[in-house]
Amino acid sequence: MVNTKSFLLVAFLFIFFDKIVATAVTYNVVNLGAKPDGKTDSTKSFLSAWAAACGSAQPATIFVPPGSYLLGKASFDGGQCKNSAITIRIDGTLLAPSDYSVIGNAGNWLIFEHVNGVSIYGGTLDAQGTGLWACKSSGESCPTGATTLEFSNSNNIMISGLRSINSQMFHVVINSCQNVKVQEVKISASGKSPNTDGIHVQQSSSVTILNSRIATGDDCISIGPGTTNLWIENIACGPGHGISIGSLGKEMQEDGVQNVTVKTVTFMGTENGVRIKTWGRPSNGFVRGVLFQHATMINVQNPVLIDQNYCPGNENCPGQVSGVKISDVAYEDIHGSSATEVAVKFDCSKMHPCSGITLEDVKLTYRNQPAQASCVNAGGTSSGLVQPTSCL
């Protein structure tokens, strides 16, 4: 009887552990031919790991050991994936080609499309974009530049603990996605680097960005058309152009932005703090249901800004007015120092004045004195201590 029980127990444990082994599928890119020397093109090995993980009926991990891995443009397509639980754990650094022309007109360096349930943990993405920045500053004819990492038409995405440096263009783009969480990322590029937005979100819903440090030459976070239910919290931003909704309204037919929360953010030496920016031209776009809360400004040029007369180069919009309707925007507990005299500026559309703007507990100074506020075509209310004196 005892022997029978022992046999059954051993058989059960064998089946149990065998099942664990079967479900814990890991694909090591080095075992698939990747070289951690920073010189050998390892693109095919990474794509092989993706194909294997994608084809697995069980949850799978792609593991990138310590070292530097040279990758060209890589597209990870989930259209035929059997798997909706793929973890990419990066203990090393992924390097883009040092010759910026290799991926400069490719649009993206690393792109995930039509994927579901992909999580990226750790690692550094080094796009080596400094050469392209120098080309652009010289006035020569240069490639547009590639986005470092993009998720497009994807759902249930996690990006955690990732570091992105020196992107050619945008660092991270979330496009046409649902249920995305970005946390504890560090993004850095020179404050003079062109168009190196930290995180750009557009046409996406239920995106959360938490506990991250972003220093770039453009917006720390930019929010494009069609963004809904976006939550941003505990962000350190600077250098850069701040956190911007927009630019919006470039197209006549354009999806609006709504239900956006930006809270507990510190802006350090940035061009803007919290900004809404729309083109000065006809559009059916809108912005509504926005909360900016608990923001600290440290020597910020435009701490609070709505600009509905954006017209770069004065092309295709002079003499026109923005059609984007801005309403129900709240500013709560915004404090710190402005680098310019006008710390609160609402420059709204003559056709569709901003409405439902609220200011509560705002204290911004300029050279240790109360700053000023400017309102054009803006309506709303203020409560609590508001300094500069509200112009609403």
C-alpha positions as CSV (number, residue, x, y, z in Angstrom):
1,M,0.0,0.0,0.0
2,V,2.8,2.4,0.9
3,N,4.7,1.5,-2.3
4,T,1.6,2.2,-4.3
5,K,1.1,5.6,-2.6
6,S,4.8,6.4,-3.2
7,F,4.5,5.5,-6.8
8,L,1.4,7.6,-7.3
9,L,3.1,10.6,-5.5
10,V,6.2,10.3,-7.7
11,A,4.1,10.0,-10.8
12,F,2.1,13.1,-9.8
13,L,5.2,15.1,-9.1
14,F,6.7,14.0,-12.4
15,I,3.6,15.1,-14.3
16,F,3.4,18.4,-12.3
17,F,7.0,19.4,-12.8
18,D,6.9,18.3,-16.4
19,K,4.0,20.6,-16.9
20,I,5.9,23.5,-15.3
21,V,8.8,22.9,-17.6
22,A,6.5,22.7,-20.6
23,T,4.9,26.0,-19.8
24,A,8.1,27.9,-19.0
25,V,9.5,28.3,-22.5
26,T,12.5,30.6,-22.9
27,Y,14.4,31.6,-26.0
28,N,17.9,32.9,-25.4
29,V,18.9,35.1,-28.4
30,V,22.6,34.1,-27.9
31,N,21.6,30.4,-28.4
32,L,20.0,31.5,-31.6
33,G,23.1,33.1,-32.9
34,A,23.1,36.6,-31.5
35,K,26.6,38.0,-30.6
36,P,26.9,40.3,-27.6
37,D,29.9,42.1,-29.1
38,G,28.1,45.3,-30.4
39,K,29.5,44.7,-33.8
40,T,27.9,41.6,-35.3
41,D,24.4,42.1,-36.8
42,S,22.1,40.1,-34.6
43,T,18.8,41.1,-36.2
44,K,18.0,37.7,-37.6
45,S,18.6,36.0,-34.2
46,F,16.2,38.4,-32.5
47,L,13.6,37.8,-35.3
48,S,14.1,34.0,-34.9
49,A,13.5,34.3,-31.2
50,W,10.3,36.3,-31.9
51,A,9.1,33.7,-34.4
52,A,9.6,30.9,-31.9
53,A,7.9,32.7,-29.1
54,C,5.1,33.7,-31.4
55,G,4.6,30.1,-32.5
56,S,4.5,28.8,-29.0
57,A,1.1,27.7,-27.6
58,Q,2.5,28.4,-24.1
59,P,3.7,31.7,-22.5
60,A,7.2,32.4,-23.7
61,T,10.2,34.5,-22.7
62,I,12.7,36.0,-25.0
63,F,15.9,36.5,-23.0
64,V,18.7,38.9,-23.9
65,P,21.8,38.3,-21.8
66,P,24.2,41.0,-20.8
67,G,26.3,42.5,-23.6
68,S,25.7,44.8,-26.6
69,Y,23.7,43.6,-29.6
70,L,23.8,45.4,-33.0
71,L,20.3,45.4,-34.6
72,G,19.1,46.9,-37.8
73,K,15.5,47.7,-38.5
74,A,13.4,44.9,-36.9
75,S,9.6,44.4,-37.3
76,F,7.9,42.1,-34.8
77,D,4.6,41.2,-36.3
78,G,2.0,39.4,-34.2
79,G,-0.6,39.0,-36.9
80,Q,0.0,35.2,-37.0
81,C,0.9,34.8,-33.3
82,K,-0.6,31.9,-31.3
83,N,0.8,33.4,-28.1
84,S,-0.7,36.3,-26.1
85,A,1.8,36.1,-23.3
86,I,5.3,37.0,-24.5
87,T,7.9,38.5,-22.2
88,I,11.0,40.1,-23.5
89,R,13.6,40.4,-20.7
90,I,16.6,42.4,-21.6
91,D,19.7,42.4,-19.5
92,G,21.9,44.0,-22.2
93,T,22.0,46.9,-24.6
94,L,20.5,47.0,-28.1
95,L,22.5,49.2,-30.5
96,A,21.3,50.8,-33.7
97,P,23.8,51.1,-36.6
98,S,26.2,53.9,-36.0
99,D,25.7,55.0,-39.6
100,Y,22.4,56.9,-39.2
101,S,21.5,56.4,-42.9
102,V,21.0,52.7,-42.4
103,I,17.7,53.2,-40.6
104,G,17.3,57.0,-41.0
105,N,14.5,56.7,-43.5
106,A,13.0,53.4,-42.2
107,G,10.4,55.2,-40.0
108,N,11.2,52.9,-37.1
109,W,14.1,51.0,-35.6
110,L,12.1,48.5,-33.5
111,I,8.4,48.1,-34.2
112,F,5.8,45.7,-32.7
113,E,2.6,45.5,-34.8
114,H,-0.7,43.6,-34.2
115,V,0.6,42.0,-31.0
116,N,-1.3,41.1,-27.8
117,G,0.1,40.6,-24.4
118,V,3.7,41.6,-24.9
119,S,5.8,42.8,-22.0
120,I,9.3,44.3,-22.1
121,Y,11.4,44.4,-18.9
122,G,14.7,46.1,-18.5
123,G,17.4,46.8,-21.0
124,T,18.9,49.8,-22.8
125,L,18.0,50.9,-26.3
126,D,20.8,53.0,-27.8
127,A,19.8,54.5,-31.2
128,Q,23.1,56.3,-31.6
129,G,21.3,59.4,-33.0
130,T,24.0,62.0,-32.3
131,G,25.3,61.8,-35.9
132,L,21.9,62.5,-37.3
133,W,21.3,65.4,-35.0
134,A,24.6,67.0,-36.2
135,C,23.6,66.5,-39.8
136,K,20.3,68.3,-39.2
137,S,21.9,71.2,-37.3
138,S,24.4,71.6,-40.2
139,G,21.5,72.4,-42.6
140,E,22.5,69.5,-44.9
141,S,20.1,67.1,-46.5
142,C,19.5,64.4,-44.0
143,P,17.3,61.4,-43.3
144,T,14.1,62.1,-41.3
145,G,15.2,59.8,-38.5
146,A,13.7,56.6,-37.0
147,T,11.5,56.2,-34.0
148,T,13.4,53.9,-31.5
149,L,10.5,51.8,-30.3
150,E,6.9,51.7,-31.5
151,F,3.8,49.6,-30.6
152,S,1.1,49.9,-33.2
153,N,-2.4,48.3,-33.4
154,S,-1.6,46.3,-30.3
155,N,-3.3,45.5,-27.0
156,N,-2.2,44.6,-23.4
157,I,1.3,46.0,-23.5
158,M,3.8,46.5,-20.6
159,I,7.1,48.4,-20.8
160,S,8.9,48.4,-17.5
161,G,12.4,49.4,-16.5
162,L,13.5,50.2,-20.0
163,R,16.1,52.9,-20.8
164,S,16.2,54.6,-24.2
165,I,19.0,57.0,-25.1
166,N,19.9,59.2,-28.1
167,S,17.0,58.3,-30.4
168,Q,17.1,59.6,-33.9
169,M,13.5,60.8,-33.6
170,F,10.8,59.9,-31.1
171,H,12.0,57.4,-28.4
172,V,8.7,55.6,-27.7
173,V,5.5,55.7,-29.8
174,I,2.2,54.2,-28.7
175,N,-0.1,54.2,-31.8
176,S,-3.6,52.7,-32.1
177,C,-3.2,50.6,-29.0
178,Q,-5.4,49.7,-26.0
179,N,-4.4,48.9,-22.4
180,V,-0.8,49.9,-22.3
181,K,1.3,50.5,-19.2
182,V,4.7,52.2,-19.3
183,Q,6.5,52.4,-16.0
184,E,10.0,53.2,-14.5
185,V,11.5,54.1,-17.9
186,K,14.4,56.5,-18.3
187,I,14.7,58.4,-21.5
188,S,17.5,60.7,-22.4
189,A,18.8,62.8,-25.3
190,S,20.5,66.2,-25.6
191,G,18.3,69.2,-24.9
192,K,19.3,70.4,-28.3
193,S,18.4,67.2,-30.2
194,P,15.6,67.8,-32.7
195,N,12.2,66.0,-32.5
196,T,13.4,63.5,-29.9
197,D,10.0,63.3,-28.1
198,G,10.2,61.0,-25.1
199,I,6.8,59.2,-25.3
200,H,4.2,59.9,-28.0
201,V,0.7,58.6,-27.7
202,Q,-2.0,58.8,-30.4
203,Q,-5.2,57.0,-31.5
204,S,-4.9,55.0,-28.2
205,S,-7.0,54.3,-25.1
206,S,-6.3,53.2,-21.6
207,V,-2.6,54.1,-21.6
208,T,-0.8,54.6,-18.2
209,I,2.6,56.2,-17.9
210,L,4.1,56.1,-14.4
211,N,7.3,56.8,-12.4
212,S,9.6,57.8,-15.2
213,R,12.4,60.2,-15.9
214,I,12.5,61.9,-19.3
215,A,15.1,64.4,-20.7
216,T,14.9,65.2,-24.4
217,G,15.2,67.9,-27.0
218,D,11.4,68.0,-27.6
219,D,8.2,67.1,-25.6
220,C,8.8,64.7,-22.7
221,I,5.4,63.3,-23.4
222,S,3.3,64.3,-26.4
223,I,-0.4,63.5,-26.8
224,G,-1.8,63.2,-30.4
225,P,-5.3,62.9,-31.9
226,G,-7.6,60.1,-30.8
227,T,-6.1,59.7,-27.3
228,T,-8.6,58.8,-24.6
229,N,-8.4,57.7,-21.0
230,L,-4.7,58.5,-20.6
231,W,-3.2,58.6,-17.1
232,I,0.3,60.2,-16.5
233,E,1.7,60.2,-13.0
234,N,5.0,60.8,-11.1
235,I,7.1,62.1,-14.0
236,A,10.4,64.1,-13.9
237,C,10.6,66.1,-17.1
238,G,13.6,68.2,-18.3
239,P,15.3,69.3,-20.4
240,G,12.6,69.3,-23.0
241,H,9.4,71.0,-24.2
242,G,7.2,69.7,-21.3
243,I,4.0,67.6,-21.5
244,S,2.0,68.6,-24.5
245,I,-1.5,67.8,-25.8
246,G,-0.9,68.4,-29.5
247,S,-0.2,69.7,-31.8
248,L,-3.8,69.0,-32.8
249,G,-6.0,70.3,-35.6
250,K,-3.5,70.0,-38.5
251,E,-6.2,68.0,-40.4
252,M,-9.8,69.0,-41.0
253,Q,-11.1,65.6,-40.0
254,E,-9.4,64.6,-36.8
255,D,-10.2,62.5,-33.7
256,G,-10.4,64.4,-30.5
257,V,-8.5,64.0,-27.1
258,Q,-10.5,63.4,-23.9
259,N,-10.1,62.1,-20.4
260,V,-6.5,62.9,-19.8
261,T,-4.9,63.1,-16.3
262,V,-1.4,64.5,-15.7
263,K,-0.4,64.5,-12.0
264,T,2.6,64.8,-9.8
265,V,5.0,66.0,-12.4
266,T,8.2,68.0,-11.9
267,F,9.4,70.2,-14.8
268,M,13.0,71.3,-14.6
269,G,14.2,74.1,-17.0
270,T,11.8,73.1,-19.7
271,E,10.4,75.3,-22.5
272,N,6.9,74.5,-21.4
273,G,5.2,72.9,-18.5
274,V,1.6,71.7,-19.2
275,R,0.7,72.7,-22.7
276,I,-2.2,72.3,-25.2
277,K,-1.3,73.2,-28.7
278,T,-3.4,73.4,-31.8
279,W,-2.9,74.6,-35.4
280,G,-4.5,77.9,-36.4
281,R,-6.6,76.3,-39.1
282,P,-10.0,74.7,-39.6
283,S,-10.5,71.3,-37.9
284,N,-13.3,69.4,-36.2
285,G,-11.0,68.2,-33.4
286,F,-11.5,68.8,-29.7
287,V,-9.9,68.5,-26.3
288,R,-12.1,67.9,-23.2
289,G,-11.9,66.4,-19.8
290,V,-8.3,67.2,-18.9
291,L,-6.8,67.4,-15.4
292,F,-3.4,68.9,-14.7
293,Q,-2.7,68.3,-10.9
294,H,0.2,68.6,-8.5
295,A,2.8,70.1,-10.9
296,T,6.1,71.7,-9.8
297,M,7.7,74.2,-12.1
298,I,11.4,74.9,-11.8
299,N,12.5,77.8,-14.0
300,V,10.0,76.9,-16.8
301,Q,9.5,79.3,-19.7
302,N,5.8,78.7,-20.1
303,P,4.5,76.8,-17.1
304,V,0.8,76.9,-18.1
305,L,0.0,77.3,-21.8
306,I,-2.8,76.9,-24.3
307,D,-1.7,78.0,-27.8
308,Q,-4.4,77.8,-30.5
309,N,-2.4,79.8,-33.0
310,Y,0.4,77.3,-33.8
311,C,1.6,77.9,-37.3
312,P,5.3,76.8,-37.8
313,G,7.0,78.8,-40.5
314,N,3.7,80.7,-41.1
315,E,2.8,78.2,-43.8
316,N,-0.7,76.9,-44.6
317,C,-2.4,78.7,-41.7
318,P,-1.8,82.5,-41.6
319,G,-5.0,84.5,-41.2
320,Q,-7.0,81.4,-40.2
321,V,-8.3,80.3,-36.8
322,S,-8.2,77.0,-35.0
323,G,-11.3,74.9,-35.2
324,V,-10.3,72.7,-32.2
325,K,-12.8,73.1,-29.3
326,I,-11.1,73.1,-25.9
327,S,-13.3,72.6,-22.8
328,D,-13.3,71.3,-19.3
329,V,-9.6,71.7,-18.5
330,A,-8.6,71.9,-14.8
331,Y,-5.4,73.1,-13.2
332,E,-5.0,72.2,-9.6
333,D,-2.0,72.7,-7.3
334,I,0.4,74.1,-9.8
335,H,3.3,75.9,-8.2
336,G,6.9,76.9,-8.7
337,S,9.0,79.4,-10.8
338,S,8.6,80.8,-14.3
339,A,11.5,81.8,-16.5
340,T,9.3,84.4,-18.1
341,E,7.0,87.1,-16.8
342,V,3.8,85.6,-18.2
343,A,3.4,82.2,-16.4
344,V,-0.2,81.5,-17.4
345,K,-1.2,82.0,-21.0
346,F,-4.5,81.0,-22.6
347,D,-4.4,82.0,-26.2
348,C,-7.6,80.4,-27.5
349,S,-9.5,80.2,-30.8
350,K,-11.6,83.2,-31.8
351,M,-14.1,80.9,-33.5
352,H,-14.3,78.4,-30.5
353,P,-13.2,80.1,-27.3
354,C,-11.9,77.8,-24.6
355,S,-14.6,77.1,-22.0
356,G,-14.8,75.5,-18.6
357,I,-11.2,76.2,-17.6
358,T,-10.7,76.0,-13.8
359,L,-7.7,77.2,-11.8
360,E,-7.4,76.1,-8.2
361,D,-4.4,76.6,-5.8
362,V,-2.0,78.0,-8.4
363,K,1.1,79.8,-7.3
364,L,3.7,80.7,-9.9
365,T,6.5,83.3,-9.4
366,Y,8.9,85.2,-11.7
367,R,12.1,86.3,-10.2
368,N,10.6,85.8,-6.7
369,Q,7.7,88.1,-7.6
370,P,4.1,87.2,-8.6
371,A,4.0,86.3,-12.3
372,Q,1.4,87.5,-14.7
373,A,-1.4,85.8,-16.6
374,S,-2.8,86.5,-20.1
375,C,-6.2,85.3,-21.4
376,V,-7.5,85.7,-25.0
377,N,-10.9,84.1,-25.9
378,A,-10.8,82.0,-22.6
379,G,-13.6,81.5,-20.1
380,G,-13.7,79.7,-16.8
381,T,-13.4,80.1,-13.0
382,S,-10.8,80.2,-10.3
383,S,-10.8,79.2,-6.6
384,G,-8.4,79.0,-3.7
385,L,-5.1,80.9,-3.9
386,V,-4.4,81.7,-7.6
387,Q,-1.2,83.6,-8.4
388,P,-0.8,85.2,-10.9
389,T,-4.2,86.7,-10.5
390,S,-6.6,84.9,-12.7
391,C,-7.5,86.6,-16.0
392,L,-10.5,84.2,-16.7
